[in-house]
Amino acid sequence: MTSSPSPGLRKVNSMLLHEVAEVVRSLKDPRLGFVTITGVDTTPDLRTARAYYSVLGSAEESEACAEALEAAAGHVRGEIGHRVRMRYTPAIIFAPDHSIEEGAKISNLLREIARKDKES
C-alpha cells in the first residue's frame, strides 16, 4: 500500500484489530500459545482484512500457530460478523508480522557492536 489509509479506514482497522484479538484470545486451540494480533489492514472496499500476528516461540510453534489461525479464519470472520455492524464482514487473512523478530535482531547487533567497541 503506497498511501496511508483514510481516517475512516484507520478507524475500521483499529476496531477490527480489537475484535480479531478478542476472538483469537477466546479460541481454545492449544497451538495458539503466545500469539499476538499486531495490526489489521483492510482493503478500501472492506471485503478483505489482513490480520498480522506475531508468535513467541520456536519455528515449529510458529508454524503450528499459522495452521491454527488459518483453520480458524472462518470462525473468526463469523464472530466478527456477530460483534460488528458492517455492510460486509471482511474475509480475514492471517499473515505473520516479522517486525518484532527483525527488531530483536537489530537490537542484538547493536549490543554486539557496543560490546566490541568497549573491548577496543
Secondary structure, DSSP 8 states (H G I E B T S, - for coil): --S---HHHHHHHHHHHHHHHHHHHH---GGGTTEEEEEEEE-TTSSEEEEEEEE-S-HHHHHHHHHHHHHHHHHHHHHHHHH---SS--EEEEEE--HHHHHHHHHHHHHHHHHHHHH-
